[in-house]
């Protein structure tokens, strides 16, 4: 059984930075893409960043230039570096891993941007 465990969320002031981590535990092979989604209050879950196996990444327009997704292949860990955070970035952030046959979600980590 595969479990994704997220960490790194918390409270940060506007303009601050946070780095989220998502590690996969269990037998998981050939991860094709690792992504981060978020659910802001009163809104639907949305894609924030998605990194393909070849390291190509796509970002939501709202986070381009501020967020960076990366991965560590040996440990099956995804990172989301968030900078210049804004109150509108307040959300529960979820990681998502997909192999050819399966997909997995993390439990979510709260990020609150407030002064």
Secondary structure, DSSP 8 states (H G I E B T S, - for coil): --EEEEE--EEE-TT--EEEEEEEES------EEEEEEE-TTS--EEEEEEETTS-EEE-GGGTTTEEEEEETTTTEEEEEE-S--GGG-EEEEEEEE-SS-EEEB--EEEEE--
